[in-house]
């Protein structure tokens, strides 16, 4: 069938030269095999078997044509007909099996012969011949012919490809390899690993040696070179080794001491939707939709949340062990895997003219994409696995979409390093591979850029890594899912004033002490950041007080959005109201203080019920002192970015006040023509990566545990039971109301188009008994 050797195509009728020798029979040949025999694998055999099923049932070849070339092109481009269009009505599920076997894209087919068997078995049970639906065209003889055809194919799968029932722990994929213990089904026996640790893969090495290293380490680990998980992502074994990272004068010798598994492709839209149940790319520019198109418009934070959700899913299904965790690859792991032993600019050599065969790339960007590369008329991320893989079997490591990796971005070290994980903090996270709208020079193996971990775009995606069973991942690449307080001595408090770099160092130190990431994304997509304890001067002018916060806490990176509110509460309080745009990422408004408290309580109950939150934690509103401490992030200036209100527009949505007589906003600020609460994360964050702490919407705070601060900015016209404080300024009011120290009171039962909130959370292990003057909220 597809892998049988033969001579030139219809030599008497097709004028092909003697060099046009291929492997396979045209009428049974998979599309990828017709384009390049080097792309043929077990899935190509599955395609050929599907064509065989068609022939057994219909007595005709799948695609007719005057010449072999015509038929070959039909296999590449033409959609297969349905069995029902020729055979009439068939048993339920048969055509679905056939259509999946002959899918054009190998990723859309069954990924192993075991899957084919599982789909065919119900059709060849003893009762199947008699119990075929009576609506099937023809007599009992016809139904028996059907059963015989499927049985023939089933026997071919079992014996023609070496599958037996004597080895329940294995599943041959057409190459003689067995399914990995990582992806084994319940009850399967893992492959016994070899006892001898193979030699590391020391670069440079060629493609043959690359494959040899993979085989050796797969055998040592007792798994296959390629393993497909429950969402259809294939991961390949990457051996440990040594290589030179970077290029030119900025290089460093790197040693990786442990093997790992790496996604063969970028995570796709179908895989993202399967795990996260969202579609962040939907309706966005420079995007096409498809199961096998990379998931774009995902931030670094989103990618980390995906890895955690997939880890929990796979653990719950018994597909990975408790010591295993899906994660982003480190910067060094990514480049080592991309190079696959090469020392050239690309994994395929030095000639950029060959890049089109290996990657999707473009011509750069100037307001709109610059036409160029091989995406001049296709300006979007393309389906994965279409271009040629590198020697380790990885697709799209050059171009298509930039890929987030684990590390913070910084210059490479100047001395040799082992298992590097990058700096503990920096301005952005590393992205790799180039993309469809960048030049060939940006798609080199060594190219790395940095970007804000909250940034989303049409050419941002990621691929996943997984440590195999028994490997010893480092702490940085394997952060615990749940916060666990370290037994080590706590870091020093963050005592103001301090600059942005020190602010990030305090965050990183306390996150490490707590055993969590600096940024953590919860079940509704809200990212919370670690806020360390410390001392600062609260208020301004003559109305100040020294405040000590004794314990760290988490604070929402943004105000709660309309989409997050609807996800938790099932309502849309600001829909159709004045001074509102309906957008999932816009700050929610028209919520009372009581509504905000109820949201926190509902989210707490929801996450406790799902196991995402334990009983020692609670979502809540931040107190006034916590809010101002987080807003200032070490500063003692008017705003978190300094004293100059002229630059406020880069950090905040603000206006010019309210005309009470006309009941209209007074045009001004940067919202003169956009008088509504905006999408979050559009302005620059403060030093602790908190967005919209100045402007956009006022934010409700918790009045419990107020420090003795004189309110010099508002007249107390109601009792504490009737009013609550809010912070941050809004799109409606001017710069004076957006100051770090500004607060005003609002009726607790009142609503407004410029009033929302953000959430806080007390951390596990944090002591509620605060020392000194604390602003910690009293919990019910």
For each residue, the residues with C-beta under 8 A, 3 or more apart:
1: 4 24 25 28 45 48 49 51 52
2: 24 25 28 29 30 33 40 44 45 47 48
3: 23 24 40 44 45 48
4: 1 23 24 25
5: 23
6: 23 24 25
7: 11 21
8: 11 14 16 17 18 20 21 22
9: 14 16 20 22 26 67 68 69 72
10: 13 14 26 67 68
11: 7 8 14 16
12:
13: 10 67 68
14: 8 9 10 11 67 68 69
15:
16: 8 9 11 20 69
17: 8 20
18: 8 21
19:
20: 8 9 16 17
21: 7 8 18
22: 8 9 34 37
23: 3 4 5 6 33 37 40
24: 1 2 3 4 6 28 29 33 34 37 40 48
25: 1 2 4 6 28 29
26: 9 10 29 34 68 71 72 75
27: 51 61 62 63 71
28: 1 2 24 25 48 51 52
29: 2 24 25 26 33 34 44 47 48 72 75
30: 2 33 34 40 43 44 47 48 75 106
31: 34 35 47 75 76 104
32: 35 36 39 40 44 106
33: 2 23 24 29 30 36 37 39 40 44
34: 22 24 26 29 30 31 72 75 76
35: 31 32 39 76
36: 32 33 39 388
37: 22 23 24 33 40
38: 388
39: 32 33 35 36 44 388
40: 2 3 23 24 30 32 33 37 44
41: 44 106 174 175
42: 45 46 112 113 173 174 175
43: 30 46 47 106 109 110 111 174
44: 2 3 29 30 32 33 39 40 41 47 48 106
45: 1 2 3 42 48 49 113 161 174
46: 42 43 49 50 101 109 110 113 116 174
47: 2 29 30 31 43 44 50 51 101 102 103 106 109
48: 1 2 3 24 28 29 30 44 45 51 52
49: 1 45 46 52 53 101 116 153 156 157
50: 46 47 53 54 98 100 101 102
51: 1 27 28 47 48 54 55 61 62 102
52: 1 28 48 49 55 56 153 156
53: 49 50 56 57 98 101 149 150 153
54: 50 51 57 58 60 61 62 80 83 98 102
55: 51 52 58 59 60 61 62
56: 52 53 149 150 152 153
57: 53 54 83 86 87 146 149
58: 54 55 83 86 87
59: 55
60: 54 55 64 86
61: 27 51 54 55 64 71
62: 27 51 54 55 75 80 81 102
63: 27 71 74 75 78
64: 60 61 71
65: 68 69 70 71 73 74
66: 70
67: 9 10 13 14 70 71
68: 9 10 13 14 26 65 71 72
69: 9 14 16 65 72 73
70: 65 66 67 73 74
71: 26 27 61 63 64 65 67 68 74 75
72: 9 26 29 34 68 69 75 76
73: 65 69 70 76 77 78
74: 63 65 70 71 77 78
75: 26 29 30 31 34 62 63 71 72 78
76: 31 34 35 72 73 104
77: 73 74
78: 63 73 74 75
79: 104
80: 54 62 98 99 102
81: 62 85 86
82: 85 95 99
83: 54 57 58 86 87 90 94 95 98
84: 87 88 89 90 95
85: 81 82
86: 57 58 60 81 83
87: 57 58 83 84 90 137 146
88: 84 136 137 138
89: 84 133 135 136 137
90: 83 84 87 94 95 136 146
91: 94 123 132 133 136 146
92: 133
93: 96 97 119 122 123
94: 83 90 91 97 98 123 150
95: 82 83 84 90 98 99
96: 93 99 100
97: 93 94 100 101 119 120 123
98: 50 53 54 80 83 94 95 101 102
99: 80 82 95 96 102 103
100: 50 96 97 103 108 109 110 119
101: 46 47 49 50 53 97 98 109 110 116
102: 47 50 51 54 62 80 98 99 109
103: 47 99 100 106 108 109
104: 31 76 79 108
105: 108 109 292 383 385
106: 30 32 41 43 44 47 103 109 385
107: 232 265 292 384 385
108: 100 103 104 105 291 292
109: 43 46 47 100 101 102 103 105 106
110: 43 46 100 101 113 115 116 119
111: 43 115 173 228 232 234
112: 42 115 116 171 172 173 174 179 228
113: 42 45 46 110 116 117 157 161 163 171 172 173 174
114: 117 118 163 171 172 173 179
115: 110 111 112 118 119
116: 46 49 101 110 112 113 119 120 157
117: 113 114 120 121 154 157 158 163
118: 114 115 121
119: 93 97 100 110 115 116 122
120: 97 116 117 123 124 150 153 154 157
121: 117 118 124 125 154
122: 93 119 125 128
123: 91 93 94 97 120 128 147 150 154
124: 120 121 128 147 150 151 154
125: 121 122 128
126: 129
127: 130 131
128: 122 123 124 125 131 132 147
129: 126 132 143 144 147
130: 127
131: 127 128
132: 91 128 129 136 143 146 147
133: 89 91 92 136
134:
135: 89
136: 88 89 90 91 132 133 142 143 146
137: 87 88 89 142
138: 88 141 142 143 145
139: 142 143
140: 143 144
141: 138 144 145
142: 136 137 138 139 145 146
143: 129 132 136 138 139 140 146 147
144: 129 140 141 147 148
145: 138 141 142 148 149
146: 57 87 90 91 132 136 142 143 149 150
147: 123 124 128 129 132 143 144 150 151
148: 144 145 151 152
149: 53 56 57 145 146 152 153
150: 53 56 94 120 123 124 146 147 153 154
151: 124 147 148 154 155
152: 56 148 149 155 156
153: 49 52 53 56 120 149 150 156 157
154: 117 120 121 123 124 150 151 157 158
155: 151 152 158 159 160
156: 49 52 152 153 159 160 161
157: 49 113 116 117 120 153 154 160 161 163
158: 117 154 155 161 163 164
159: 155 156 162 163 164
160: 155 156 157
161: 45 113 156 157 158 172 174
162: 159 172 176
163: 113 114 117 157 158 159 171 172
164: 158 159 167
165: 168
166:
167: 164 170
168: 165 187 188 189
169: 178 184 188 189 190 191
170: 167 178 179 191
171: 112 113 114 163 178 179
172: 112 113 114 161 162 163 175 176 177 178
173: 42 111 112 113 114 177 178 179 224
174: 41 42 43 45 46 112 113 161
175: 41 42 172
176: 162 172
177: 172 173 224 225 226
178: 169 170 171 172 173 191 224
179: 112 114 170 171 173 183 184 188 224 227
180: 183 184 191 223 224 226 227
181: 184 188 190 191 222 223 469
182: 223 227 229 235 261 319 320 324 466 468 469
183: 179 180 227 228 229 230 319
184: 169 179 180 181 188 189 190 319
185: 188
186: 318
187: 168
188: 168 169 179 181 184 185
189: 168 169 184
190: 169 181 184 222 223 469
191: 169 170 178 180 181 222 223
192: 222
193: 219 220 221 222 470
194: 219 220 222
195:
196: 220
197: 220
198: 213 216 217 219 220 239
199: 202 216
200: 239 240 241 242 255 256 257
201: 205 209 210 213 239 240 241 242 341
202: 199 205 241 242 243
203: 241 242 243 244 339 341 342 343
204: 341 342 343
205: 201 202 209 210 213 341
206: 209 210 341 391
207: 210 211 340 341 391
208: 211 212
209: 201 205 206 212 213 341
210: 201 205 206 207 213 214 340 341 391 392
211: 207 208 214 215 391
212: 208 209 215 216
213: 198 201 205 209 210 216 217 239 241
214: 210 211 217 218 225 236 237 238 239 392 393
215: 211 212 218 219 225
216: 198 199 212 213 219 220 239
217: 198 213 214 220 221 237 239 240 259
218: 214 215 221 223 224 225 237
219: 193 194 198 215 216 222
220: 193 194 196 197 198 216 217
221: 193 217 218 237 259 468 469 470 471
222: 181 190 191 192 193 194 219 469
223: 180 181 182 190 191 218 227 237 468 469
224: 173 177 178 179 180 218 227 237
225: 177 214 215 218 236 237 393
226: 177 180 234 235 236 237 264 393
227: 179 180 182 183 223 224 234 235 236 261
228: 111 112 183 232 233 234 235
229: 182 183 232 233 234 235 310 314 319
230: 183 313 314 317 319
231: 270 271 274 275 310
232: 107 111 228 229 270 271
233: 228 229 263 264 265 267 268 271 464
234: 111 226 227 228 229 263 264 265
235: 182 226 227 228 229 261 262 263 264 464 465 466
236: 214 225 226 227 261 262 264 392 393 394
237: 214 217 218 221 223 224 225 226 259 261 468
238: 214 259 260 261 262 333 336 337 392
239: 198 200 201 213 214 216 217 259
240: 200 201 217 255 256 257 258 259
241: 200 201 202 203 213 255 256 336
242: 200 201 202 203 253 254 255 256
243: 202 203 253 254 335 336 339 341 343
244: 203 251 252 253 254 343
245: 251 252 253 254 332 335 336 412 446
246: 250 251 252 412 446
247: 250 251 345 444 445 446
248: 251
249:
250: 246 247 411 412
251: 244 245 246 247 248 412
252: 244 245 246 412 413 414 415 416 417
253: 242 243 244 245 416 417
254: 242 243 244 245 332 336 416 417 418 420
255: 200 240 241 242 416 417 418 419
256: 200 240 241 242 332 333 336 418 419
257: 200 240 418 419
258: 240 419 467 471 472 473
259: 217 221 237 238 239 240 468 471
260: 238 329 333 465 466 467 468 471 473
261: 182 227 235 236 237 238 465 466 467 468
262: 235 236 238 329 333 337 392 394 463 464 465 466
263: 233 234 235 266 267 463 464 465
264: 226 233 234 235 236 385 389 393 394 395
265: 107 233 234 268 294 384 385 394 395 396 463
266: 263 294 295 384 396 400 401 403 461 462 463
267: 233 263 271 272 294 295 303 306 461 462 463 464
268: 233 265 271 272 291 292 293 294 295 384
269: 272 273 279 281 289 290 291 292 293 294 295
270: 231 232 273 274 290 291 292
271: 231 232 233 267 268 274 275 295
272: 267 268 269 275 276 278 279 280 295 298 306
273: 269 270 276 277 278 279
274: 231 270 271
275: 231 271 272 306 309 310 313
276: 272 273 305 306 309
277: 273
278: 272 273 525
279: 269 272 273 282
280: 272 284 295 296 297 298 302 456
281: 269 284 287 289 295 296 297 458
282: 279 289
283:
284: 280 281 287 296 297 458
285: 458
286: 369 379 380 437 458 459
287: 281 284 293 296 297 380 381 458
288: 293 380 381
289: 269 281 282 293
290: 269 270 293 383
291: 108 268 269 270
292: 105 107 108 268 269 270 383 384 385
293: 268 269 287 288 289 290 380 381 382 383 384
294: 265 266 267 268 269 381 384 396 400 401 461
295: 266 267 268 269 271 272 280 281 298 461 462
296: 280 281 284 287 381 401 457 458 459 460 461
297: 280 281 284 287 456 457 458 460
298: 272 280 295 302 303 306 404 456 460 461 462
299: 302 303 404 452 453 454 455 456 460
300: 303 304 328 404 429 451 453 454 455 462
301: 304 305 453 454 519 521 527
302: 280 298 299 305 306 456 521 525
303: 267 298 299 300 306 307 328 404 462
304: 300 301 307 308 327 328 517 519 521
305: 276 301 302 308 309 521 525
306: 267 272 275 276 298 302 303 309 310 462 464
307: 303 304 310 311 325 326 327 328 464
308: 304 305 311 312 326 481
309: 275 276 305 306 312 313
310: 229 231 275 306 307 313 314 326 464
311: 307 308 314 315 320 324 325 326 481
312: 308 309 315 316 481
313: 230 275 309 310 316 317
314: 229 230 310 311 317 319 320 324 326
315: 311 312 318 319 320 321 322 324
316: 312 313
317: 230 313 314
318: 186 315
319: 182 183 184 229 230 314 315
320: 182 311 314 315 324 325 326 466
321: 315 324 469
322: 315
323: 467 469 470
324: 182 311 314 315 320 321 466 467 468 469
325: 307 311 320 466 467 473 478 481
326: 307 308 310 311 314 320 464 465 466
327: 304 307 406 464 465 466 473 477 478
328: 300 303 304 307 404 405 406 462 464 465
329: 260 262 333 334 337 405 406 463 464 465
330: 333 334 405 406 407 419 420 421 422 476 477
331: 334 335 405 406 407 420 422 430 432 448
332: 245 254 256 335 336 417 419 420
333: 238 256 260 262 329 330 336 337 405 465
334: 329 330 331 337 338 403 405 432
335: 243 245 331 332 338 339 432 445 446 448
336: 238 241 243 245 254 256 332 333 339
337: 238 262 329 333 334 340 392 394 397
338: 334 335 347 390 394 397 398 432 433 445
339: 203 243 335 336 342 343 347 445
340: 207 210 337 347 390 391 392 394
341: 201 203 204 205 206 207 209 210 243 391
342: 203 204 339 346 347 348 349 391 445
343: 203 204 243 244 339
344: 347 348 349 350 445
345: 247 349 350 352 444 445 446
346: 342 349 350 352 354 355 358 398 443 444 445
347: 338 339 340 342 344 358 390 391 397 398 445
348: 342 344 354 357 358 388 390
349: 342 344 345 346 354
350: 344 345 346
351: 354
352: 345 346 355 440 441
353: 356
354: 346 348 349 351 357 358
355: 346 352 358 359 361 373 374 398 399 440 443
356: 353 359 361 373 374
357: 348 354 387 388
358: 346 347 348 354 355 387 388 390 398 399
359: 355 356 387 396 397 398 399 400 434 443
360: 373 374 375 381 382 387 396 399 400 435 436
361: 355 356 373 374 375 398 399 434 435 436 438 439 440 442 443
362: 369 370 371 372 373 375 376 379 435 436 437 438 439
363: 369 370 371 372 373 376 437 439
364: 369 370 372 437 438 439
365: 368 369 370 437 438
366: 370
367:
368: 365
369: 286 362 363 364 365 379 437
370: 362 363 364 365 366 437
371: 362 363 376 377
372: 362 363 364 375 376 439
373: 355 356 360 361 362 363 376 399 436 439 440
374: 355 356 360 361
375: 360 361 362 372 378 379 380 382 436 437
376: 362 363 371 372 373 379
377: 371
378: 375 382 436
379: 286 362 369 375 376 436 437
380: 286 287 288 293 375 436 458
381: 287 288 293 294 296 360 400 401 435 436 458 459 461
382: 293 360 375 378 386 400 436
383: 105 290 292 293 386
384: 107 265 266 268 292 293 294 395 396 400
385: 105 106 107 264 265 292 389 395 396
386: 382 383 395
387: 357 358 359 360 395 396 400
388: 36 38 39 348 357 358
389: 264 385 392 393 394 395
390: 338 340 347 348 358 393 394 397
391: 206 207 210 211 340 341 342 347
392: 210 214 236 238 262 337 340 389
393: 214 225 226 236 264 389 390
394: 236 262 264 265 337 338 340 389 390 397
395: 264 265 384 385 386 387 389
396: 265 266 294 359 360 384 385 387 399 400 401 433
397: 337 338 347 359 390 394 432 433 445
398: 338 346 347 355 358 359 361 433 434 443 444 445
399: 355 358 359 360 361 373 396 433 434 435 436 438 443
400: 266 294 359 360 381 382 384 387 396 433 435 436 461
401: 266 294 296 381 396 433 435 436 459 460 461
402: 431 432 433 434 435 449 459 460 461
403: 266 334 431 432 433 461 462 463
404: 298 299 300 303 328 429 430 431 460 461 462
405: 328 329 330 331 333 334 429 430 431 432 462
406: 327 328 329 330 331 421 422 429 430 476 477
407: 330 331 410 420 421 422 423 429 430
408: 422 423 424 425 426 428 429 430 450
409: 422 426 427 428 429 430 448 449 450 451
410: 407 422 423 426
411: 250
412: 245 246 250 251 252
413: 252 416 417 420
414: 252
415: 252
416: 252 253 254 255 413
417: 252 253 254 255 332 413 420
418: 254 255 256 257
419: 255 256 257 258 330 332 474
420: 254 330 331 332 407 413 417
421: 330 406 407 474 476 477
422: 330 331 406 407 408 409 410 426 430
423: 407 408 410 426
424: 408 505 508 512
425: 408 501 504 505 507 508 518
426: 408 409 410 422 423 450 504
427: 409 450 452
428: 408 409 450 451 452 453
429: 300 404 405 406 407 408 409 450 451 452 453
430: 331 404 405 406 407 408 409 422 448 449 450
431: 402 403 404 405 448 449 450 451 460
432: 331 334 335 338 397 402 403 405 447 448
433: 338 396 397 398 399 400 401 402 403 443 447
434: 359 361 398 399 402 438 439 442 443 444 447
435: 360 361 362 381 399 400 401 402 438 442 443 459
436: 360 361 362 373 375 378 379 380 381 382 399 400 401 459
437: 286 362 363 364 365 369 370 375 379 459
438: 361 362 364 365 399 434 435 442 443 459
439: 361 362 363 364 372 373 434 442 443
440: 352 355 361 373 443
441: 352 444 447
442: 361 434 435 438 439 447
443: 346 355 359 361 398 399 433 434 435 438 439 440 447
444: 247 345 346 398 434 441 447
445: 247 335 338 339 342 344 345 346 347 397 398
446: 245 246 247 335 345
447: 432 433 434 441 442 443 444
448: 331 335 409 430 431 432
449: 402 409 430 431
450: 408 409 426 427 428 429 430 431
451: 300 409 428 429 431 455 460
452: 299 427 428 429 455 685
453: 299 300 301 428 429 519 689
454: 299 300 301 527 557 681 685 689 691
455: 299 300 451 452 460
456: 280 297 298 299 302 460
457: 296 297 460
458: 281 284 285 286 287 296 297 380 381
459: 286 296 381 401 402 435 436 437 438
460: 296 297 298 299 401 402 404 431 451 455 456 457
461: 266 267 294 295 296 298 381 400 401 402 403 404
462: 266 267 295 298 300 303 306 328 403 404 405
463: 262 263 265 266 267 329 403
464: 233 235 262 263 267 306 307 310 326 327 328 329
465: 235 260 261 262 263 326 327 328 329 333 477
466: 182 235 260 261 262 320 324 325 326 327
467: 258 260 261 323 324 325 471 472 473 477 478
468: 182 221 223 237 259 260 261 324 471
469: 181 182 190 221 222 223 321 323 324
470: 193 221 323
471: 221 258 259 260 467 468
472: 258 467
473: 258 260 325 327 467 477 478
474: 419 421 477 478
475: 478 479
476: 330 406 421 479
477: 327 330 406 421 465 467 473 474
478: 325 327 467 473 474 475
479: 475 476 515 516 517
480: 483 484 515 516
481: 308 311 312 325
482: 614 764
483: 480 514 515 516 763 764 765
484: 480 514 515 516 764 765
485: 513 514 515 763 764 765 766
486: 512 513 514 515
487:
488: 513
489:
490: 510 513
491: 506 509 510 512 513 532
492: 495 509
493: 532 533 534 535 548
494: 498 502 503 506 532 533 534 634
495: 492 498 534 535 536
496: 534 535 536 537 632 634 635 636
497: 634 635 636
498: 494 495 502 503 506 634
499: 502 503 634 687
500: 503 504 633 634 687
501: 425 504 505
502: 494 498 499 505 506 634
503: 494 498 499 500 506 507 633 634 687 688
504: 425 426 500 501 507 508 687 688
505: 424 425 501 502 508 509
506: 491 494 498 502 503 509 510 532 534 634
507: 425 503 504 510 511 518 529 530 531 532 688
508: 424 425 504 505 511 512 518
509: 491 492 505 506 512 513 532
510: 490 491 506 507 513 514 530 532 533 552
511: 507 508 514 516 517 518 530
512: 424 486 491 508 509 515
513: 485 486 488 490 491 509 510
514: 483 484 485 486 510 511 530 552 763 765
515: 479 480 483 484 485 486 512
516: 479 480 483 484 511 520 530 763
517: 304 479 511 520
518: 425 507 508 511 529 530 689
519: 301 304 453 527 528 529 530 557 689
520: 516 517 527 528 529 554
521: 301 302 304 305 525 526 527 528
522: 525 526 527 528 603 607 612
523: 606 607 610 612
524: 564 567 568 603
525: 278 302 305 521 522 563 564 567
526: 521 522 556 557 558 560 564 759
527: 301 454 519 520 521 522 556 557 558
528: 519 520 521 522 554 555 556 557 759 761
529: 507 518 519 520 554 555 557 688 689 690
530: 507 510 511 514 516 518 519 552 554
531: 507 552 553 554 555 626 629 630 688
532: 491 493 494 506 507 509 510 552
533: 493 494 510 548 549 550 551 552
534: 493 494 495 496 506 548 549 629
535: 493 495 496 546 547 548 549 772
536: 495 496 546 547 628 629 632 634 636
537: 496 544 545 546 547 636
538: 544 545 546 547 624 625 628 629 707 709 741
539: 543 544 545 709 710 712 741
540: 543 544 638 739 740 741
541: 544 712
542: 712
543: 539 540 709 710 711 712
544: 537 538 539 540 541
545: 537 538 539 707 708 709 773
546: 535 536 537 538 773
547: 535 536 537 538 625 629 707 772 773 774 775
548: 493 533 534 535 770 771 772 773 774
549: 533 534 535 553 625 626 629 770 774 775 776
550: 533 767 769 770 771 772 774 776
551: 533 762 763 766 767 768 770 776
552: 510 514 530 531 532 533 763 766
553: 531 549 622 626 760 761 762 763 766
554: 520 528 529 530 531 760 761 763
555: 528 529 531 622 626 630 690 758 759 760 761
556: 526 527 528 559 560 758 759 760
557: 454 519 526 527 528 529 681 685 689 690 691
558: 526 527 561 587 680 681 690 691 692 758
559: 556 587 588 680 692 696 697 699 756 757 758
560: 526 556 564 565 587 588 596 599 756 757 758 759
561: 558 564 565 584 585 586 587 588 680
562: 565 566 572 574 582 583 584 585 586 587 588
563: 525 566 567 584 585
564: 524 525 526 560 561 567 568 588
565: 560 561 562 568 569 571 572 573 588 591 599
566: 562 563 569 570 571 572 584
567: 524 525 563 564
568: 524 564 565 599 602 603 606
569: 565 566 598 599 602
570: 566
571: 565 566
572: 562 565 566 575 582
573: 565 577 588 589 590 591 595 751
574: 562 577 580 582 588 589 590 591 753
575: 572 580 582
576: 580
577: 573 574 580 589 590 753
578: 753
579: 589 665 675 676 677 732 753 754
580: 574 575 576 577 586 589 590 676 677 753
581: 586 676 677 678
582: 562 572 574 575 586
583: 562 586 679
584: 561 562 563 566
585: 561 562 563 679 680 681
586: 561 562 580 581 582 583 676 677 678 679 680
587: 558 559 560 561 562 677 678 679 680 692 696 697 756
588: 559 560 561 562 564 565 573 574 591 756
589: 573 574 577 579 580 677 697 751 752 753 754 755 756
590: 573 574 577 580 751 752 753 755
591: 565 573 574 588 595 596 599 700 751 755 756 757
592: 595 596 748 749 750 751
593: 596 597 700 724 746 748 749
594: 597 598 748 749
595: 573 591 592 598 599
596: 560 591 592 593 599 600 621 700 757
597: 593 594 600 601 620 621
598: 569 594 595 601 602
599: 560 565 568 569 591 595 596 602 603 757 759
600: 596 597 603 604 618 619 620 621 759
601: 597 598 604 605 619
602: 568 569 598 599 605 606
603: 522 524 568 599 600 606 607 619 759
604: 600 601 607 608 613 617 618 619
605: 601 602 608 609
606: 523 568 602 603 609 610
607: 522 523 603 604 610 612 613 619
608: 604 605 611 612 613 614 615
609: 605 606
610: 523 606 607 613
611: 608
612: 522 523 607 608
613: 604 607 608 610 617 619
614: 482 608 617 764
615: 608
616: 762 764 765
617: 604 613 614 761 762 763 764
618: 600 604 761 762 779
619: 600 601 603 604 607 613 759 760 761
620: 597 600 702 759 760 761 762 777 779
621: 596 597 600 700 701 702 757 759 760 777
622: 553 555 626 627 630 701 702 758 759 760 777
623: 626 627 701 702 703 704 705 706 775 776 777
624: 538 627 628 701 702 703 706 707 709 725 727 743 775
625: 538 547 549 628 629 706 707 709 774 775
626: 531 549 553 555 622 623 629 630 701 760 775 776 777
627: 622 623 624 630 631 699 701 727 728
628: 536 538 624 625 631 632 727 740 741
629: 531 534 536 538 547 549 625 626 632 775
630: 531 555 622 626 627 633 688 690 693
631: 627 628 640 686 690 693 694 727 728 740
632: 496 536 628 629 635 636 640 740
633: 500 503 630 640 686 687 688 690
634: 494 496 497 498 499 500 502 503 506 536 687
635: 496 497 632 639 640 641 642 687 740
636: 496 497 536 537 632
637: 640 641 642 643 740
638: 540 642 643 645 739 740
639: 635 642 643 645 648 651 694 738 739 740
640: 631 632 633 635 637 651 686 687 693 694 740
641: 635 637 647 650 651 684 686
642: 635 637 638 639 647
643: 637 638 639
644: 647
645: 638 639 648 735
646:
647: 641 642 644 650 651
648: 639 645 651 652 654 669 694 695 735 738
649: 652 654 669 670
650: 641 647 683 684
651: 639 640 641 647 648 683 684 686 694 695
652: 648 649 683 692 694 695 696 729 738
653: 669 670 671 674 677 678 682 683 692 695 696 730 731
654: 648 649 669 670 671 694 695 729 730 731 733 734 735 737 738
655: 665 666 667 668 669 671 672 675 730 731 732 733 734
656: 665 666 667 668 669 672 733 734
657: 665 666 668 732 733 734
658: 664 665 666 732 733
659: 662 663 664 665 666
660: 663
661:
662: 659
663: 659 660
664: 658 659
665: 579 655 656 657 658 659 675 732
666: 655 656 657 658 659
667: 655 656 672 673
668: 655 656 657 671 672 734
669: 648 649 653 654 655 656 672 731 734 735
670: 649 653 654 674
671: 653 654 655 668 674 675 676 678 731 732
672: 655 656 667 668 669 675
673: 667
674: 653 670 671 678 731
675: 579 655 665 671 672 731 732
676: 579 580 581 586 671 731 753
677: 579 580 581 586 587 589 653 696 697 730 731 753 754 756
678: 581 586 587 653 671 674 682 696 731
679: 583 585 586 587 682
680: 558 559 561 585 586 587 691 692 696
681: 454 557 558 585 685 691 692
682: 653 678 679
683: 650 651 652 653 691 692 695 696
684: 641 650 651
685: 452 454 557 681 688 689 690 691
686: 631 633 640 641 651 689 690 693
687: 499 500 503 504 633 634 635 640
688: 503 504 507 529 531 630 633 685
689: 453 454 518 519 529 557 685 686
690: 529 555 557 558 630 631 633 685 686 693
691: 454 557 558 680 681 683 685
692: 558 559 587 652 653 680 681 683 695 696 697 728
693: 630 631 640 686 690 728 740
694: 631 639 640 648 651 652 654 728 729 738 739 740
695: 648 651 652 653 654 683 692 728 729 730 731 738
696: 559 587 652 653 677 678 680 683 692 728 730 731
697: 559 587 589 677 692 728 730 731 754 755 756
698: 726 727 728 729 730 744 746 752 754 755 756
699: 559 627 726 727 728 755 756 757 758
700: 591 593 596 621 724 725 726 746 755 756 757
701: 621 622 623 624 626 627 724 725 726 727 743
702: 620 621 622 623 624 705 724 777
703: 623 624 706 720 724 725
704: 623 777 778
705: 623 702 774 775 776 777 778
706: 623 624 625 703 709 775
707: 538 545 547 624 625 773 774 775
708: 545 773
709: 538 539 543 545 624 625 706
710: 539 543
711: 543 714 716 725 743 745
712: 539 541 542 543
713: 741 742 743 744
714: 711 743 744 745
715:
716: 711 745
717: 723 745
718: 722 723 745 747
719: 722 723
720: 703 723
721: 748
722: 718 719 747 748 749
723: 717 718 719 720 745 746 747 748
724: 593 700 701 702 703 745 746 748
725: 624 700 701 703 711 743 744 745 746
726: 698 699 700 701 743 744 745 746 755
727: 624 627 628 631 698 699 701 742 743
728: 627 631 692 693 694 695 696 697 698 699 738 742
729: 652 654 694 695 698 733 735 737 738 739 742
730: 653 654 655 677 695 696 697 698 733 737 738 754 755
731: 653 654 655 669 671 674 675 676 677 678 695 696 697 754
732: 579 655 657 658 665 671 675 753 754
733: 654 655 656 657 658 729 730 736 737 738 754
734: 654 655 656 657 668 669 737 738
735: 645 648 654 669 729 738 739
736: 733 739 742
737: 654 729 730 733 734 742 744
738: 639 648 652 654 694 695 728 729 730 733 734 735 742
739: 540 638 639 694 729 735 736 742
740: 540 628 631 632 635 637 638 639 640 693 694
741: 538 539 540 628 713
742: 713 727 728 729 736 737 738 739
743: 624 701 711 713 714 725 726 727
744: 698 713 714 725 726 737
745: 711 714 716 717 718 723 724 725 726
746: 593 698 700 723 724 725 726 750 752 755
747: 718 722 723 750
748: 592 593 594 721 722 723 724
749: 592 593 594 722
750: 592 746 747
751: 573 589 590 591 592 755
752: 589 590 698 746 755
753: 574 577 578 579 580 589 590 676 677 732
754: 579 589 677 697 698 730 731 732 733
755: 589 590 591 697 698 699 700 726 730 746 751 752
756: 559 560 587 588 589 591 677 697 698 699 700
757: 559 560 591 596 599 621 699 700
758: 555 556 558 559 560 622 699
759: 526 528 555 556 560 599 600 603 619 620 621 622
760: 553 554 555 556 619 620 621 622 626 777
761: 528 553 554 555 617 618 619 620
762: 551 553 616 617 618 620 766 768 776 779
763: 483 485 514 516 551 552 553 554 617 766
764: 482 483 484 485 614 616 617
765: 483 484 485 514 616
766: 485 551 552 553 762 763
767: 550 551 770
768: 551 762 776 779
769: 550
770: 548 549 550 551 767 774 776
771: 548 550 774
772: 535 547 548 550
773: 545 546 547 548 707 708
774: 547 548 549 550 625 705 707 770 771
775: 547 549 623 624 625 626 629 705 706 707
776: 549 550 551 623 626 705 762 768 770
777: 620 621 622 623 626 702 704 705 760
778: 704 705
779: 618 620 762 768
780:
